[in-house]
Amino acid sequence: MERPGFVLTLGALAAVTATAVDICIPAQPEIARELGQDPKAGAQLVSFFLLGYGPGQLFWGPLSDRYGRLPLLSLSLVGFLIASLVCATTSSMELLIWARFVQGLLGGGAPVIARAIARDQGGGPQTAALISTMTIVLGAAPLVAPSIGSGLLTLTDWRGIFWFLVLFALMLLVLVFLFLRGQSKTAARPALIPYLVSALLIFRARDFLLGTAISSAVFLGYAAFLSVGAVVAQERYDVSPAAFGPIFAIAALAFILGSVGARQAIKRVSLDRVILVGAVLGALAGLGLFINANEELSLVSLWALLSGYVLGFGMLLPVAVSKALEPAGPAAGAASSMMGVIQVLSGALGAELAASDLFTSTYEALCLLMPAAMVVALSMAVLSLVLGRRR
């Protein structure tokens, strides 16, 4: 846990999904137009990735519990690499969407197993601090990836984005070989029935349920932002694809600041209090969005509120994840999988709702979905604090 290479590698593995999603955001409308679709159809590049990533996690965690973290991690990264190759070479929107689904399905093992390895370090404040640090690295993905995507669009076409993901997967395989081999213990192979019982009993653990509910609720609002944020910026405020990356980086920086704040706060106060602070910050930003759902804010005002939401998200996410994994014990992989599935399906729902015809515009979708998601997270955070005091 003290070695930078070990921590940074876990953070990079946790960032696989964020990188794969965020690097495509500036190009989504352009990809859809070039392949003969409405610009809003580009949101499917997010939702189908998440639809594959979510259910796929059901397998990676339990398999890594029984057969070892590193073999399954390597398999996941190789699968992600192959799917990225398909994305880079196809000329069909339909095939691209399904390749993104497979990319999420196969690449989802990296963040699941990274969280399990973090829990393997002993749990408690140590794991909370490690996951917070991993989340800071994770936050660099939305800070850097859209800018890389925008930069690649000025140098080449959208296919260059997926070729970058191929190289990213190769780099991760090298990092795993250099820094995780010999440091991450291979999981033991417990008897199947006792293992399944211990894995399913996690749903009886209050901390698991509350931590998962909080992180999943707030992720719904964040996924809505990811799916249509570029459409709102480009079509409502005439922001070019190349300029969107630096603008999005402001929100990503807010996420990193939230995670840094969480890492410092857990040294002084309980996990529940840190979660509550993050939820309150996000809820205040959500209130501003809700009030202006029928009034067009300036781009600066809108982005300030969106960044406030992401600040709260960055603070409560790593602590809520740590809370959820705390009771897992030897079934950390299974717990990470089940939590991840719920989170990502929630995110896929948010992405689909934001791009649907339920709202008069994508702007209205952001201003209503994000506050609603944070209200749920805040309610669960208050409940967690109250129940924690009764113990």
N, C-alpha and C positions, 0 to 999 in steps of 0.2 A: 504493500500500500504506500510505502514511502518513496518508491522509485518512480521518477517522472515518466519513463518509458512505459511502464506497466499502466499507470493511470491514464496517460494520453492515449494509449492503444484502446483501453476500454471506452474512453470518451469517443474516439473515432468510430469504434464499432457501434456505439449507441447512436451515432449520428448518421448511420447509413440511410435510414428512412428519410430523415430530414433533408439530407443532401439530395437524394434521388427525387424528392418532391419539389424542394425549393429551387433547385437549379433549372427546373422546367417552367417555373412560374412566368418569367418574362416572355417565354416563347409560346405559351399555350394558345393565345389568340392567333398568332401567326401560323402555328402548326395546323390548327383547325382550318384556317382560311386556305392554306396551300393545298390541303388534302380535300378541299371541296366541302367543308362543313361550316356551320355557323360558328363565330368566335366563341360563343358560350360553350360549345361542345368540347373546347379545350379543358374544361373543368373535369371531364371524364378521365383525363390523364392523372388527376389526383384521386378521384373516387375509386377507380378500378385498381390503382396501386394499393390503396388502403383496403379494398375488399379482398385482395389476395393476401396482403400482409396480415390482416386480422385473423382469419381462420387458420392460416399457416402456422401461426404461433402455437396453436394447440399441440403441434407435433414437436417443435424444436426443443422446448423446455423439458418435457418428460423424457424425450430420447437422450438429451444431454445429461439428465439425472442418472439414467441407467447405463449409458455407454460412453460417457466422458464428454467434457465440454469441448475440447479441441477438435476431435474428429468431426463432430457435428458442425462446429463453427467453420471449419475448412470447407465442408460440403456446402454450407449455406453461401459462402462467399463465391465459390466456383459457380453455383447456380445463378447468383446475381450477375456475375460477369457474362455468362452465356446469354441471359435474357437481355442484358444491355446491348450485346452485339446484334440481337434481332431488332431491337428498337432503332439502332443506328442504321440499319440497312433496309428497312421496309419502306414501301411507298403506299401502303394502304392504311387509312385511318383505323379501320376495323382491326387489322392485325396489330397495329401499334398499340391500340387500347388493350388488346388481350395479352400482348407482350408485357405491357406494364403490369397487368394482373399477375403474370408469372414472375415478373421481377419482384413484386411485393411478396409473393408466396415464398420464393426461394431465398430472397435476401432478408426476410424477416427474422431468421435465426440469429443474426449478428447482434441486434439490440437485446433480444430475449436472453441470449447466453451471456452477454456482457453484464446485464443486471444480476443474473444468477451468480456469476463469478464474484461480483461485488458483495452479494449476500454471503457467499462462501467465506468471506474474510472475517466473519464472526458476528455480524448483526449489530444492533444498538447504535450508539453515536458514531462509531467507526464507519459503519456502512452508510449511515446518513451523510457523513462528511464526504465519503468516497463518491456516492451517487450525486451529491451536490457538485463536486468537482467535475464529474463526468458530464453533468448537465451544463456546466459552463462551457466545456468543449463542445457539447451538443449544440449550444447556442451559437457557436461560431459558424455552424452550417448555414442557418438562415441569414447570418450576417454576411458570409462570404459567397455562398452558392448562387444567389440571384445575381450578384455582381459578376461572378464568373459566367453565368448564363448570358447576361446582357453583353459582356465582353466578347464571348464566343459568337454571338449573333452579329457583331460588327466585323468579325474576322471571317466567319464562315456561315453556313446555314444552320438550321436547328439540329441537324444530325451531329454536328460537332459536340453538342451537349451530351449526347449518349455515348460518343466515343470517349469523352472525359470520364463518364461513369465506368467505362471499361478499365481505364487506367486507375481510377480510384479503387476498384476492386482488387486489382493487381497489387497496389500499394498496401492495402489492408492485409492481404495474404502475407506479404513480406514482414509487416509489423507483428502479426501474430507469431510468425516463425521466430522473430528476433526477441520479443519481449514477453510472450505468454508461455512459450514452451518451457516447461520445468518450473514455472512460477504458479501456474494454475493447476491445481491438483486434479487428476482424473477422478471423476465421480465413481463411487462404489456402485456395485450392481445389487441393490436390495431385491429380496424376493418380490415377485410381481404383485401378489395380493396385498401384502402389507404396504407396499409402495402406493398402490392405487387408493387404499383406504386413507393413508396419511395425506395424499394429494387432495382427495375430495373433502377431507375434514377441514381444509383451509377455508371452505365456504361457511364454516361455523365460527370463524374467528372474526370478532368485531372489527379489529384494526384492519384486516384485509378488506372487509366489505366497505368500510368507511373510506379508507385510502383509495380504493379502486373507484368508488362512486365519485369522490371529489375530483380525482385526476381525469376521469372519463367525461364528466360534465363540462369541465373547462376546456377539454380538448375538442369537444363538439364546436364550441365557438371559435377556437383557433383554426380548426379545419375549414370552417366557413370562410374565414379570412383568407386562408391559403387558396381556396378554390376560386374565389371571385375577386380577390383584392386587385389583381392585375387588370381584370375587366373594368372594374370601377375606376381605377386610376387612368386607364388608357381611353376609355370611351366617355367618361363623365368629365375628366379633367385634362384630356389631351396629353397625357404623359406618354412619351415614346417608350417602346420596349427597352431601349438602351438606357434610358433614364430611370426606369422603374427599379432596377437593381439597387442603386444607391439610396433610393427612397425607402425601399423595403429594409435596407440595412439599418435604418433608424429603429424600426420595430425590433429587429433582431438584437440590436445593442441593448434595448430595454429588457429583452429576455435574459441576456447575460447578466445585466445589473441585478435583475431579480434573483438569479441563481447565486450570484456572489453574496447578495444580502442574506439569502437563506443560509448559506454556509457559515456566515459570521453569526447569524442569529441563533443557530442551534447550539452554539457554545454557551449561550447565556440563558435561553428560555426553552420551554418544552416544544416538541414537534407540533403539538396541537395549536399553540399560540402562533408559531410561525405560519402555519397553514391559514389561520384566521386572518392574520395581517395581509397575506397575499390575496386572500379572497375579498377582503374589504377594499384593497387598492383596485382590484379588477372590477368590483361592483360599482365603485364610484365612476370609473371610466365608462362602464356599461350604462350607467344612468345618463351620462352625457350623450351617449349614442341614442338611447331610447327617446330622450326629449327631442332630439333633432331628426327623428326618423322621417318626418314630413317636411323638414326644412333642409335645404342644401347647404351644408357647411362648406367653408373654404377647404382647400386641400390641406392646408397647414393645421386647421382645427380638427379635421377628421383624422389626420394621421397622428396628432397628439393624443386623441382619445383611444385610437387603436393601439398605440404604443403603450398607453397606460394599462390597457387590458393585458397586453403581452407582458408587461412588467409584473403584474400580479400573477400571471400564469407561470412565469419563470421562477417566482418565489415559492409558490405552493407545489408545483409539480414534483421536484426532487424529494421534498419532504413527505408528500402524500405517497409517493412510490415507496420510500423507505418504510413508512408506517404500514403499508400493505404487505411488504415482504417480511416484516419483523417476525410474525408467527410461523413462517414457512419451514424453518429448520432444514432437514435434509431434502425436502421437496421444493427447494428454492426455484429450480427450473420450471416445475409445473406451476407454481404460484406466479412466476414471472410470465409464463405463457398465458394463463387464464386472465390475469390482469391486463396483459397486452391485447388480448382478443377483445375484451370489453372496451378498452380505450379506443382501439382502432375502428371497431364497428361503430362506436359513437362518433368518431371523426368522419367516417364515411357517410354516416347519416347527415352530419352537419354540412359536408361538401355537397351532397345531393340536394338537400333542402335549399341551400344558398343559390344553386343554379336552377332550381325548379320554377314553375309558373305560380307557385303559391304567393309570391311577392310581386309587387308591381315593377320592381327593379332590383338589381343586385345591390344597389346602395341601401334600399330599404331592408333587404335581407340581412346585411351586416348589422344595421342599426337595431334590428329586432332579435336576431338569433344570438348574437354575442352577449347582450345583457341577460337574456333568458338563461343561457348556459351558466353565467356567473352567479345568478341568483340561486340556482340549484347548488352550485359548489359552495356558496356562502352558507346556505342552510345546513348542508352536511358538515361544514367546518364548525359551525356553532354547536351542532349536535355532538360532534366528536369531542369538543372541549367540555361540554356539560357532562357527558358520560365518563370522560376521563377523570373529572373531579369526584365522581361518585365511587370510583374504585377504592 
